[in-house]
Amino acid sequence: MRLAPLLLAATFALPLSAARPAEEALSFVPPDAASVGVVKVHALRESALTARLFSETDKMTCDGDAQRFLEETRLNLKEDVDVVVFAGSPKSSGEKGGSGLVAFEGRFDAERLAAAAVARGAVKTGDYYLLPDKREGKNEGAVAFVSNHLIVAGTEEAVAQALARARSRAPGFASGAGLGRHLARVDADATAWVLVDTNRFPQMKAAAGKVQVHGEVNGQAIPNLFGVAKNLSLLTLQATVNGEAVKFAATGLVDDAETRELLEDTLRGALAAWRLAVQDKNPDMVSVLRKFKVSSDRDGVSLQGTLPGAAVRAMLETKTAHKHKQAETD
């Protein structure tokens, strides 16, 4: 069993600390992170829409040591996690790999988790535990059971630095340094969000620039969003669940006015192509897409829209039906 994925999955269930949701976990994110995201799992559990998604976890089972791990640590994968914060940065140009960190807020038994990890080969090093990768004979990562409401896991370097920063009370991501200065672009009520400094991922931008989109819908050419996306300097994505509806918002920062205008036109064209594509199979979706708005300012271009509960349910039912059909085929 690979301990890191198990720990990350198993601790994806921890209810709130005394601090506001994600506030404490964000303090462990380095100010120079290239990408940062938050998922407020507690808000998802409270939603009528996602309640049905969570109910699907009742059908999930774990085998062998994974199940024993959950029993030993008394973790409830459905009920225990409230907030997940993740961050990452690539290595310097030309180097492989990168630095990654995940923090979980909630309630759990830190001593039981530590004991279960040690029983499976984890080695305590200072304030954290090194997780062995039995298949390769090296460390797979590290995890720190900071308290009974907070776990920090990731690459050893990232975990060690996060703990050191917390001890010294050094400014972190939320202080407004680095990518954190764009935190104001995120709605405080967003259920999930992510900020990406695209300039820190040149390989991703280069790959986007090489993507070619061909074809048309009802005689209209399909817009090449990827080709324009390579010019973004920052990407913000967020979603807010309200009852059964889901509100989406995306913003891309672009340096020059001409490229902003091109991106705005491309997004409008993409929405038009989407409406044309669904008008026969799902005519109700056309009116939903017409309400999606594209806007721009001196910094970038934004797309906002809301999928009502009926539309989301229809999408989920279509996905479920596809899974059942695939299972029958297999």
C-alpha distance (Angstrom), angle and dihedral (degrees) to the residues before:
residue distance angle dihedral
M1 . . .
R2 3.79 . .
L3 3.81 103.7 .
A4 3.80 100.4 -157.6
P5 3.81 97.9 60.8
L6 3.79 89.6 42.7
L7 3.78 93.0 51.9
L8 3.79 92.1 45.5
A9 3.78 91.5 50.1
A10 3.79 96.2 39.3
T11 3.80 94.2 50.7
F12 3.81 91.2 48.1
A13 3.76 86.3 109.0
L14 3.77 119.0 63.4
P15 3.95 125.0 136.9
L16 3.79 123.6 -132.8
S17 3.76 130.2 -61.4
A18 3.78 124.3 -143.5
A19 3.79 90.0 -87.3
R20 3.78 121.5 78.3
P21 3.83 114.6 -83.6
A22 3.83 111.0 -69.0
E23 3.81 92.4 -3.9
E24 3.80 95.6 109.2
A25 3.79 94.6 37.3
L26 3.81 91.1 51.6
S27 3.80 89.5 56.5
F28 3.81 87.8 69.6
V29 3.82 92.9 55.8
P30 3.82 112.1 100.3
P31 3.82 117.0 -118.0
D32 3.81 90.3 -126.2
A33 3.83 95.3 56.2
A34 3.80 113.3 137.7
S35 3.81 95.2 -151.2
V36 3.80 131.0 21.0
G37 3.78 131.6 178.7
V38 3.79 141.3 173.1
V39 3.80 132.5 -157.0
K40 3.81 116.7 -168.3
V41 3.76 98.8 -152.8
H42 3.81 92.7 178.2
A43 3.82 89.8 61.5
L44 3.79 90.3 51.2
R45 3.79 91.5 52.2
E46 3.80 90.4 52.6
S47 3.80 92.6 53.0
A48 3.80 119.7 98.6
L49 3.79 88.9 -142.8
T50 3.78 98.8 52.0
A51 3.79 92.9 39.7
R52 3.77 86.0 79.5
L53 3.80 90.3 50.6
F54 3.78 91.6 51.3
S55 3.79 89.7 48.8
E56 3.79 87.7 63.8
T57 3.81 88.8 65.8
D58 3.80 88.2 69.1
K59 3.80 86.4 72.4
M60 3.80 93.6 52.7
T61 3.77 119.7 98.2
C62 3.78 134.6 -172.6
D63 3.76 124.2 -139.5
G64 3.78 132.7 -140.6
D65 3.77 118.4 -30.3
A66 3.80 93.3 4.3
Q67 3.79 90.9 62.9
R68 3.80 91.7 45.0
F69 3.80 89.4 50.6
L70 3.81 90.9 55.4
E71 3.79 91.9 47.2
E72 3.81 93.5 48.0
T73 3.79 93.9 49.2
R74 3.81 94.8 38.1
L75 3.77 91.9 -131.0
N76 3.79 119.6 165.3
L77 3.79 108.3 -154.4
K78 3.79 92.5 -162.5
E79 3.79 102.0 46.2
D80 3.78 112.4 24.2
V81 3.85 109.3 67.7
D82 3.80 120.1 78.6
V83 3.80 106.8 165.1
V84 3.79 134.9 20.1
V85 3.81 121.2 -169.2
F86 3.79 121.0 -174.5
A87 3.79 133.9 -177.9
G88 3.77 137.4 174.5
S89 3.77 144.8 175.5
P90 3.81 131.4 -167.2
K91 3.78 123.5 -123.7
S92 3.77 121.0 -102.6
S93 3.78 117.3 -70.0
G94 3.78 112.0 -64.9
E95 3.81 95.1 16.0
K96 3.79 124.7 110.2
G97 3.77 125.8 -129.7
G98 3.77 128.3 21.2
S99 3.78 145.5 -152.3
G100 3.80 122.8 -72.6
L101 3.79 135.1 -179.6
V102 3.81 134.5 -178.0
A103 3.81 124.8 -174.0
F104 3.80 124.5 -167.3
E105 3.80 125.2 -160.9
G106 3.78 122.5 -160.0
R107 3.80 144.0 74.5
F108 3.78 124.4 -49.8
D109 3.76 141.8 130.5
A110 3.81 106.1 -92.8
E111 3.82 94.0 -170.7
R112 3.80 92.5 52.5
L113 3.80 91.4 48.1
A114 3.80 92.1 49.5
A115 3.81 92.5 47.6
A116 3.80 91.9 48.9
A117 3.81 91.0 48.8
V118 3.82 92.6 50.1
A119 3.80 90.6 48.5
R120 3.81 87.1 58.8
G121 3.79 96.1 49.9
A122 3.80 105.1 -82.7
V123 3.81 114.1 147.1
K124 3.80 122.4 -147.1
T125 3.80 113.1 -126.3
G126 3.78 114.3 177.4
D127 3.80 108.0 -57.3
Y128 3.79 96.9 -11.7
Y129 3.80 142.6 49.6
L130 3.79 126.1 -118.1
L131 3.79 112.8 -134.5
P132 3.81 116.3 -143.1
D133 3.77 124.0 -135.0
K134 3.79 100.2 -146.6
R135 3.78 92.9 -168.0
E136 3.79 94.5 59.1
G137 3.79 102.4 25.6
K138 3.81 95.7 -124.2
N139 3.79 139.9 93.8
E140 3.78 113.7 -69.9
G141 3.79 95.3 -166.8
A142 3.77 142.3 -63.6
V143 3.79 139.0 -91.0
A144 3.80 131.7 -163.6
F145 3.79 121.1 -160.1
V146 3.79 92.5 -151.9
S147 3.80 95.8 176.6
N148 3.78 141.9 -34.6
H149 3.78 89.6 -74.1
L150 3.81 104.0 36.6
I151 3.80 135.9 57.8
V152 3.80 125.6 177.2
A153 3.81 120.4 -164.7
G154 3.79 138.2 166.1
T155 3.77 140.4 89.4
E156 3.80 113.1 -5.4
E157 3.80 93.3 -115.8
A158 3.81 92.5 50.9
V159 3.80 94.4 47.5
A160 3.83 93.7 46.4
Q161 3.80 92.2 49.4
A162 3.81 92.8 45.9
L163 3.81 92.2 53.3
A164 3.81 91.9 46.2
R165 3.80 90.8 50.0
A166 3.81 91.1 50.2
R167 3.81 91.8 50.5
S168 3.80 92.7 50.3
R169 3.82 92.2 41.8
A170 3.79 88.6 -131.2
P171 3.83 116.2 171.3
G172 3.79 113.1 -87.0
F173 3.76 138.3 -171.0
A174 3.82 95.7 -62.5
S175 3.82 91.1 56.5
G176 3.79 89.2 79.9
A177 3.78 98.9 -107.0
G178 3.80 121.3 133.6
L179 3.78 113.7 -18.3
G180 3.81 88.5 -3.7
R181 3.79 91.0 76.7
H182 3.81 87.1 74.9
L183 3.81 93.5 54.9
A184 3.81 89.3 101.8
R185 3.81 87.6 69.0
V186 3.80 89.0 68.4
D187 3.79 119.5 86.2
A188 3.81 108.6 -119.1
D189 3.81 88.9 -136.2
A190 3.82 95.1 52.0
T191 3.78 112.6 130.0
A192 3.80 92.2 -150.1
W193 3.78 133.5 5.0
V194 3.78 143.0 165.7
L195 3.80 134.5 -162.8
V196 3.80 119.8 -159.4
D197 3.79 126.8 -172.0
T198 3.80 94.9 -149.3
N199 3.80 92.4 -170.3
R200 3.80 87.4 68.8
F201 3.81 90.1 59.7
P202 3.82 104.0 57.5
Q203 3.80 92.7 159.6
M204 3.80 90.4 57.2
K205 3.80 91.4 49.6
A206 3.79 91.6 47.0
A207 3.81 90.8 50.7
A208 3.82 90.9 49.2
G209 3.77 89.9 52.4
K210 3.79 91.2 56.0
V211 3.80 95.4 52.1
Q212 3.78 111.5 109.4
V213 3.80 120.6 -160.8
H214 3.78 117.8 -158.3
G215 3.77 132.6 175.7
E216 3.78 139.8 54.9
V217 3.78 142.7 -118.5
N218 3.80 116.1 -137.1
G219 3.77 90.1 -19.4
Q220 3.82 94.9 -48.0
A221 3.80 118.3 117.4
I222 3.82 115.3 -119.7
P223 3.85 109.1 -113.6
N224 3.80 116.5 -118.4
L225 3.80 102.4 -128.3
F226 3.80 92.4 169.6
G227 3.78 92.2 58.6
V228 3.80 91.8 56.0
A229 3.81 94.5 39.3
K230 3.80 91.1 68.8
N231 3.81 87.6 74.7
L232 3.81 95.3 59.9
S233 3.81 118.9 112.2
L234 3.81 95.2 -171.3
L235 3.78 133.9 18.3
T236 3.81 123.6 -161.2
L237 3.81 121.8 -172.7
Q238 3.80 125.2 178.5
A239 3.78 139.4 165.3
T240 3.79 130.5 -166.8
V241 3.80 121.8 -162.3
N242 3.79 113.8 -149.3
G243 3.79 113.5 176.6
E244 3.79 102.7 -54.1
A245 3.79 96.2 -24.7
V246 3.80 125.2 92.1
K247 3.79 121.8 -152.0
F248 3.80 115.5 -156.0
A249 3.79 129.7 -164.7
A250 3.79 131.3 176.6
T251 3.79 129.2 179.5
G252 3.78 129.3 -173.1
L253 3.79 121.1 -168.0
V254 3.79 115.1 -142.0
D255 3.80 126.1 -175.8
D256 3.82 102.8 -143.4
A257 3.80 131.2 48.9
E258 3.81 95.8 -130.2
T259 3.80 92.9 56.6
R260 3.81 91.1 45.8
E261 3.79 89.2 54.8
L262 3.80 90.6 48.4
L263 3.81 91.5 50.3
E264 3.80 91.6 48.2
D265 3.81 91.2 51.1
T266 3.80 91.0 46.7
L267 3.81 92.5 52.4
R268 3.80 91.8 49.2
G269 3.80 89.1 49.5
A270 3.81 91.4 49.1
L271 3.82 91.2 53.0
A272 3.80 90.5 48.7
A273 3.81 90.9 50.2
W274 3.81 90.5 48.8
R275 3.81 91.3 51.9
L276 3.80 90.8 50.4
A277 3.79 91.0 48.5
V278 3.82 94.8 54.0
Q279 3.79 102.1 34.2
D280 3.81 93.8 96.8
K281 3.80 101.7 37.8
N282 3.81 98.0 34.7
P283 3.83 112.1 15.2
D284 3.82 92.6 169.5
M285 3.79 88.5 64.7
V286 3.80 91.0 61.5
S287 3.81 92.6 68.0
V288 3.80 89.8 46.9
L289 3.80 92.5 53.0
R290 3.80 91.8 47.7
K291 3.79 87.8 65.3
F292 3.80 93.0 57.4
K293 3.80 108.6 106.9
V294 3.80 130.2 -147.9
S295 3.80 116.7 -161.6
S296 3.78 138.4 164.0
D297 3.78 140.4 -161.3
R298 3.79 135.2 178.9
D299 3.82 91.6 -70.9
G300 3.77 106.8 41.9
V301 3.78 152.5 -44.3
S302 3.80 127.9 -76.0
L303 3.78 135.6 -161.8
Q304 3.80 120.6 -161.5
G305 3.76 133.1 175.8
T306 3.77 145.3 140.5
L307 3.77 128.3 -128.5
P308 3.82 107.6 -151.5
G309 3.77 119.7 -136.0
A310 3.80 93.3 -102.2
A311 3.80 91.5 55.7
V312 3.79 92.9 47.2
R313 3.80 92.1 47.9
A314 3.79 90.2 50.7
M315 3.80 90.5 52.0
L316 3.80 91.6 48.9
E317 3.79 92.0 48.2
T318 3.79 90.8 49.6
K319 3.80 90.3 50.5
T320 3.81 91.9 47.7
A321 3.80 91.6 48.8
H322 3.80 90.0 50.2
K323 3.82 90.9 51.8
H324 3.79 91.8 50.4
K325 3.79 91.5 48.3
Q326 3.80 90.7 48.8
A327 3.80 90.9 48.9
E328 3.80 90.5 52.1
T329 3.79 90.4 49.2
D330 3.81 92.1 49.9
